[in-house]
Amino acid sequence: MRTDLKAIFAAFACVLGLCAIGATAKVKPSAAGNDAAKSSPVLWRDPTDSASRDLYYGPGGKEHAPHGAFTFEREDMAGSNPKFVVTDADGVHWTVKMGPEARPETAASRLVWAAGYFANEDYFMPVLHVEKMQRLRRGGNLVSPQNNVYNVRLKRHSKDEKNIGTWAWSKDPFTGTREWYGLRVLMAALNNWDLKDTNNAVYRTHGATPEDLYIVSDLGGSFGPTGLNWALKGNPAAYCSSKWIKSVSGQFVDFNVPSRLAMNYCLDFPEMGRRLSLLWLGHHIPREDARWLGDLLSRLSTQQIHDTFRASGYSSREVEDLSSALETRIAELKRL
């Protein structure tokens, strides 16, 4: 009976997966506006200075690090994690993310940037005091009576760029390129399983030669298990113990990221279909492109990698374990 049920679930999941893939194929980058022809799409830029980049402060640098007083502006209901927007004394807006994604997203943003891809300016704060804090519809239990929130990620809003929408993995200007495959490999190296298209963003820069920067804007699924598992989300031990390479054959490599749902989610058929539609992102990747990404990451020193996790609020033991696991993965990429 159990075998029959598994067969039924598998068949139903396949149907849902195919439907989800079809839906994904229809996703288009958001309209770029009237000046679309004047901007150039960019996914990656050679990080020639990666060996000297400051991974403690990340793409925003020390000069953009959050400081001073913060005032509540509004709650942000997007995504699955509780968030709200604050303004600092300089008038800069920040999105505050609470919950288990705060640490892994901060770390992942630095490594994405170090590899030459674009990333948000994310910072981790162990304690954030918020003036004029209001009652939240989500995450209100994470706010202390003194209006403090703990272990949060702050994402800086830049006046030099505008979010003009999302982009789809299956339909973008870079499909089939080394950089496109490399970004898929990077997501596997970080165990970022949450690769739905709505987690991608296009930012348009201002200036004489505007560019459309294609980024993975939500990296909160990183440094935990290889697939959806809320109980282990952002769990360093799950990252360090996971098997991330599925197989290597001929000129291609398959990764286990993203992987199938844990068994306790298998009765959630809509979610199963959505997750099955993402499995292809870790499969059939040219080995030479995976090695290329490994070569990029190998430019980083052990100190830089340690700084990445130190800046993200991990304990000393977790910094050591995560750094060691990541360096092992980089070495495995170089050997492909």
C-alpha positions as CSV (number, residue, x, y, z in Angstrom):
1,M,0.0,0.0,0.0
2,R,2.8,2.4,0.9
3,T,4.5,1.6,-2.4
4,D,1.3,2.4,-4.3
5,L,0.9,5.7,-2.4
6,K,4.5,6.6,-3.2
7,A,3.9,5.9,-6.9
8,I,0.8,8.0,-6.9
9,F,2.5,10.9,-5.1
10,A,5.5,10.7,-7.5
11,A,3.2,10.7,-10.6
12,F,1.2,13.6,-9.2
13,A,4.4,15.5,-8.3
14,C,5.7,15.1,-11.8
15,V,2.5,16.6,-13.3
16,L,2.7,19.5,-10.9
17,G,6.4,19.9,-11.7
18,L,5.7,20.0,-15.4
19,C,3.0,22.6,-14.9
20,A,5.3,24.7,-12.7
21,I,8.0,24.5,-15.4
22,G,5.6,25.7,-18.0
23,A,4.6,28.6,-15.7
24,T,8.2,29.5,-15.1
25,A,9.0,29.5,-18.8
26,K,6.4,32.3,-19.2
27,V,8.0,34.5,-16.6
28,K,9.6,37.5,-18.2
29,P,11.9,40.2,-16.9
30,S,9.8,43.1,-15.8
31,A,9.4,46.0,-18.2
32,A,12.5,48.1,-18.2
33,G,10.7,51.4,-18.9
34,N,10.9,53.8,-21.8
35,D,14.7,54.0,-21.7
36,A,15.2,50.2,-21.9
37,A,17.2,50.5,-25.2
38,K,19.7,52.8,-23.4
39,S,20.7,50.4,-20.6
40,S,22.9,47.3,-20.9
41,P,22.1,44.0,-19.0
42,V,25.0,42.9,-16.8
43,L,25.3,39.7,-14.8
44,W,28.9,39.5,-13.8
45,R,32.1,41.6,-13.8
46,D,35.6,40.2,-13.4
47,P,36.6,40.7,-9.7
48,T,40.3,41.4,-10.5
49,D,40.7,42.7,-6.9
50,S,38.9,39.8,-5.2
51,A,42.0,38.8,-3.2
52,S,42.0,42.2,-1.5
53,R,38.2,42.8,-1.1
54,D,37.0,43.4,2.4
55,L,34.5,40.6,3.1
56,Y,33.8,41.7,6.6
57,Y,32.0,44.8,5.4
58,G,31.0,43.4,2.0
59,P,29.9,45.2,-1.2
60,G,28.8,48.3,0.7
61,G,32.1,48.7,2.5
62,K,32.7,50.2,6.0
63,E,31.5,53.6,4.8
64,H,28.0,52.3,4.2
65,A,27.7,50.3,7.4
66,P,24.6,51.1,9.4
67,H,25.1,53.4,12.4
68,G,23.3,55.9,14.5
69,A,19.6,56.0,15.3
70,F,16.9,54.2,13.3
71,T,13.3,55.2,12.9
72,F,10.4,52.8,11.9
73,E,8.9,53.6,8.5
74,R,6.6,50.7,7.5
75,E,6.2,46.9,7.6
76,D,7.3,45.0,4.5
77,M,5.0,42.1,3.8
78,A,6.9,40.6,0.8
79,G,8.5,37.1,1.2
80,S,8.1,34.6,3.9
81,N,10.2,36.2,6.6
82,P,9.1,39.2,8.7
83,K,10.6,42.5,7.5
84,F,10.2,46.2,8.1
85,V,11.8,49.4,6.8
86,V,13.7,51.9,8.9
87,T,15.4,55.2,8.1
88,D,18.7,56.2,9.7
89,A,19.9,59.7,10.7
90,D,21.3,60.3,7.3
91,G,18.0,59.6,5.6
92,V,19.1,56.2,4.2
93,H,16.4,53.6,4.1
94,W,17.1,50.0,5.2
95,T,15.0,46.8,5.1
96,V,15.3,44.9,8.3
97,K,14.9,41.1,8.0
98,M,14.3,39.0,11.1
99,G,14.4,35.3,11.6
100,P,16.8,32.5,10.5
101,E,17.7,34.0,7.1
102,A,19.5,37.0,8.6
103,R,22.9,35.4,9.1
104,P,23.1,33.2,6.0
105,E,22.0,36.0,3.7
106,T,24.6,38.4,5.0
107,A,27.3,35.8,4.5
108,A,26.1,34.8,1.0
109,S,26.0,38.4,-0.2
110,R,29.7,38.8,0.4
111,L,30.7,35.6,-1.4
112,V,28.4,36.4,-4.4
113,W,30.1,39.8,-4.6
114,A,33.6,38.3,-4.2
115,A,32.9,36.0,-7.2
116,G,32.1,39.0,-9.4
117,Y,28.3,38.9,-9.3
118,F,26.2,41.7,-8.0
119,A,24.7,41.7,-4.5
120,N,22.7,43.9,-2.1
121,E,24.6,45.8,0.6
122,D,23.7,43.6,3.5
123,Y,24.9,44.0,7.1
124,F,24.2,41.9,10.2
125,M,23.4,43.6,13.5
126,P,23.1,41.6,16.8
127,V,21.0,44.3,18.3
128,L,18.9,47.0,16.6
129,H,17.0,49.6,18.5
130,V,14.1,51.2,16.6
131,E,12.5,54.5,17.4
132,K,8.7,54.9,17.0
133,M,8.4,51.1,16.5
134,Q,4.9,50.0,15.6
135,R,3.1,46.7,16.1
136,L,4.0,44.2,13.4
137,R,1.6,41.8,11.7
138,R,4.5,39.3,11.3
139,G,7.4,38.9,13.8
140,G,5.9,41.0,16.6
141,N,7.1,38.4,19.1
142,L,10.7,39.2,18.0
143,V,10.5,42.8,19.2
144,S,11.4,43.4,22.8
145,P,9.4,45.8,25.1
146,Q,12.3,48.2,24.7
147,N,11.8,48.2,20.8
148,N,14.9,46.2,20.3
149,V,15.2,43.4,17.6
150,Y,18.0,40.9,17.7
151,N,20.2,39.2,15.1
152,V,18.8,41.0,12.0
153,R,20.0,41.7,8.5
154,L,19.9,45.3,7.2
155,K,19.7,45.8,3.5
156,R,20.7,49.3,2.3
157,H,18.5,51.1,-0.3
158,S,20.7,52.9,-2.8
159,K,19.7,56.1,-4.4
160,D,22.0,55.3,-7.3
161,E,19.8,52.4,-8.6
162,K,16.2,51.4,-8.9
163,N,14.6,48.0,-8.7
164,I,12.7,47.6,-12.0
165,G,11.5,44.0,-11.5
166,T,12.4,40.3,-11.6
167,W,14.1,38.0,-14.0
168,A,13.7,34.3,-14.8
169,W,16.4,31.6,-14.8
170,S,14.9,30.0,-17.9
171,K,14.6,33.3,-19.9
172,D,17.2,36.0,-19.5
173,P,19.9,37.6,-21.6
174,F,22.7,35.3,-20.3
175,T,21.2,31.8,-20.7
176,G,23.9,29.3,-21.8
177,T,26.9,31.5,-20.9
178,R,29.7,30.6,-18.6
179,E,28.6,33.3,-16.2
180,W,25.0,32.0,-16.1
181,Y,26.2,28.4,-15.4
182,G,28.7,29.8,-12.9
183,L,26.0,31.5,-10.9
184,R,24.1,28.2,-10.7
185,V,27.2,26.6,-9.4
186,L,27.7,29.3,-6.8
187,M,24.1,28.8,-5.6
188,A,24.9,25.1,-5.2
189,A,28.2,25.9,-3.3
190,L,26.2,28.0,-0.8
191,N,23.4,25.5,-0.6
192,N,20.9,28.2,-1.7
193,W,18.0,26.0,-2.6
194,D,15.4,28.8,-2.7
195,L,15.9,29.7,-6.4
196,K,12.4,30.7,-7.5
197,D,12.3,33.5,-10.0
198,T,10.7,35.9,-7.6
199,N,13.9,35.9,-5.6
200,N,15.8,37.5,-8.6
201,A,15.8,41.2,-9.2
202,V,16.9,43.7,-11.9
203,Y,18.4,46.9,-10.6
204,R,18.9,49.8,-13.0
205,T,21.8,52.2,-12.3
206,H,21.7,55.9,-13.1
207,G,24.3,57.8,-14.9
208,A,25.6,58.5,-18.4
209,T,25.7,54.7,-19.2
210,P,22.9,53.1,-17.2
211,E,23.1,49.3,-16.7
212,D,20.6,46.7,-15.7
213,L,22.2,44.6,-13.0
214,Y,20.8,41.1,-12.7
215,I,21.1,39.7,-9.2
216,V,19.9,37.0,-6.9
217,S,18.3,39.4,-4.4
218,D,17.1,36.9,-1.8
219,L,19.9,34.6,-0.5
220,G,18.3,33.6,2.7
221,G,18.1,29.9,1.8
222,S,21.9,29.6,2.0
223,F,24.1,27.7,4.4
224,G,21.6,25.2,5.6
225,P,20.2,22.0,4.0
226,T,20.2,21.4,0.3
227,G,16.4,21.7,0.0
228,L,13.3,23.0,1.7
229,N,13.3,22.2,5.4
230,W,12.1,24.9,7.7
231,A,13.4,23.2,10.8
232,L,17.0,23.2,9.4
233,K,16.9,26.5,7.5
234,G,20.1,28.4,8.0
235,N,21.5,25.6,10.1
236,P,25.4,25.5,9.8
237,A,25.6,21.8,10.8
238,A,23.2,20.9,8.0
239,Y,25.3,22.8,5.5
240,C,28.6,21.2,6.7
241,S,27.2,17.6,6.6
242,S,25.3,17.8,3.4
243,K,26.2,16.1,0.1
244,W,26.2,18.8,-2.4
245,I,27.6,17.1,-5.5
246,K,25.2,14.4,-6.9
247,S,27.2,13.0,-9.8
248,V,29.9,13.7,-12.4
249,S,29.8,12.1,-15.8
250,G,31.5,13.0,-19.0
251,Q,31.6,16.8,-19.4
252,F,28.8,17.6,-16.9
253,V,28.2,17.7,-13.2
254,D,24.9,17.5,-11.3
255,F,24.5,19.1,-7.9
256,N,22.0,18.2,-5.1
257,V,21.1,21.9,-4.7
258,P,18.3,22.5,-4.9
259,S,17.1,19.0,-3.8
260,R,13.7,17.5,-3.3
261,L,11.5,18.3,-0.4
262,A,11.9,16.5,2.9
263,M,9.3,13.7,3.3
264,N,7.2,15.7,5.8
265,Y,6.4,18.2,3.0
266,C,5.4,15.7,0.4
267,L,1.7,16.1,1.0
268,D,1.9,19.8,0.1
269,F,1.4,19.2,-3.6
270,P,1.5,22.8,-4.8
271,E,4.8,23.4,-3.0
272,M,6.1,20.0,-4.2
273,G,5.3,21.1,-7.8
274,R,7.1,24.4,-7.3
275,R,10.2,22.8,-5.9
276,L,10.4,20.1,-8.5
277,S,10.4,22.8,-11.1
278,L,13.6,24.1,-9.7
279,L,15.7,20.9,-9.7
280,W,17.0,21.5,-13.2
281,L,19.0,24.5,-11.9
282,G,21.5,22.1,-10.3
283,H,21.8,19.7,-13.1
284,H,23.8,19.2,-16.4
285,I,26.3,22.0,-15.7
286,P,29.5,21.9,-17.8
287,R,32.4,20.9,-15.7
288,E,34.6,23.6,-17.2
289,D,32.2,26.2,-16.0
290,A,32.1,24.7,-12.5
291,R,35.9,24.7,-12.5
292,W,35.8,28.4,-13.6
293,L,33.7,29.3,-10.6
294,G,36.0,27.3,-8.3
295,D,39.0,29.2,-9.7
296,L,37.3,32.5,-8.9
297,L,36.5,31.5,-5.4
298,S,40.0,30.1,-4.8
299,R,41.4,33.7,-5.1
300,L,40.0,34.3,-1.6
301,S,42.1,33.8,1.4
302,T,41.2,31.8,4.5
303,Q,41.0,35.1,6.4
304,Q,38.6,36.6,3.9
305,I,36.3,33.5,4.2
306,H,36.5,33.7,8.0
307,D,35.6,37.4,7.8
308,T,32.5,36.6,5.8
309,F,31.1,34.4,8.6
310,R,32.4,36.6,11.4
311,A,30.5,39.6,9.9
312,S,27.3,37.5,9.8
313,G,27.0,36.8,13.5
314,Y,28.1,33.2,13.6
315,S,29.9,31.8,16.7
316,S,33.6,31.1,16.6
317,R,33.0,27.4,16.2
318,E,30.5,28.0,13.4
319,V,32.9,30.3,11.7
320,E,35.6,27.6,11.7
321,D,33.2,24.9,10.5
322,L,31.5,26.9,7.8
323,S,34.9,28.2,6.5
324,S,36.4,24.7,6.4
325,A,33.3,23.3,4.6
326,L,33.3,26.1,2.0
327,E,37.0,25.8,1.3
328,T,36.5,22.0,0.8
329,R,33.8,22.7,-1.7
330,I,36.0,25.2,-3.6
331,A,38.8,22.6,-3.8
332,E,36.2,20.1,-5.1
333,L,35.2,22.5,-7.9
334,K,38.8,23.0,-8.9
335,R,39.3,19.3,-9.3
336,L,36.3,18.7,-11.6
